[in-house]
Amino acid sequence: RLSRSELLDAAGLDEQQLEQLEQYGLVATRTGGTHYDGDALVVAKTVAEMARFGIEARHLRPFKAAADREIGLVEQVVTPLVRQRNPEAKAHADEVVRELASLSVKLHATLVRSGLGPGLRR
């Protein structure tokens, strides 16, 4: 749970950068609240590191769009499990979400690495 000023300090962002992250949907306060969670901090820190290379929040819109599509795919797989009434189905759904999220990150990283070609990747 981080306040706005705590997030700015911890991530090394200025107010304008955080406003841009919020504008492009990369960071948001917790639902119904005024504080940010740990995921917002990771995103903000990562974007701050990418800014060193001249990458701005507006350049990251494709990342957000891709993540939203992946979320939709995972939801399609998990929704039938969540709708079941037994507690085991809920636990199984949580496990499936974790596994699919991990696989998604692995696939994305591999596709980016292989797409860069041998001269650009290490």
Secondary structure, 3 states (H helix, E strand, C coil): CECHHHHHHHHCCCHHHHHHHHHCCCCCCCCCCCCECHHHHHHHHHHHHHHCCCCCHHHHHHHHHHHHHHHHHHHHHHHHHHHCCCHHHHHHHHHHHHHHHHHHHHHHHHHHHHHHCCCCCC
